[in-house]
Amino acid sequence: MKELKNLPLGESNFKTIIENNMFFINKSMLIKDISEGGDVILITRPRRFEKTLNISMLEHFFPMKENSENLFKNLE
């Protein structure tokens, strides 16, 4: 039987969402687009389009202080 996931209502921290097994729309391919992109990246989206969550995901992907490989283990 498939495990039910909680909705991350009001939560925009990528690490918290992954560690608590919350519902998450995988946008990890954004990391590839950004790393292969040009010199300037402009992210324009309407309100409530997960901009903060995407920035949090990037923050954990390019860590300065901690190893976060386990957060991306089952993502693209």
N, C-alpha and C positions, 0 to 999 in steps of 0.2 A: 504494500500500500504506500502511496506517495505521501511524503510528509507535507503538511500544510505550513505555509510560510506566513509570517506576520507582515503587515504593510508598514513601511517605514514612515509613518505619518509625522511630518515635521522634522525628520532626521535627514541630515545632509552630509554626514561623515561616512565616507566610504568604508573605512575600517570597521566602524560600529555595525553597519549594515551587513557586511560579509561575516563578521564574527558572530553575529546574532542570527544568522541564516534568515535574513529578511528578504522579501520579494525585491528583486533588482533586475532592471532591464539592462542587459549587457551592452555597454557602449565602449568596451575596452579597445575596439578597433580605432577609436578616436586617438589613442596613444600613437598608433602607427601613422595615422594621417598627420598628426602634429610633428612627430619626429622626422618624417620624410618631407614635411612641408617647407615653405620658403622661410625667409627671414622674419616676416611679420605675420602674425596670426590674429585675426579679428573674430571673436566669437559673439555673434549677435543672434539672440533667440528671444522669443517672448517670455514674459514672466512665467514662472513655474515650469520651466523647460529643463530643469536639472543642471543649470550652469554651475551652481555651487557644488553639487555632487560630482560633476565631471572634473572640476578643479581639484576637489579633494582626492579623487581617484588618481589624477596626475601627481599630486603631492606625495601619495603613497607609492607610486610607481618609480619616481625619481627620488628615493630617500637620501637624506644626508646623514641621518643618525641611526636608523634601524633597518634591519633586513625585513622586507615585506613580501618576499616571494610567495609565502603561503596564502596571501590574500588573492593572488592572481592564478592560483593553481588550476582552477576549473573554468577559467575564462579564455576567450579567444587569444 
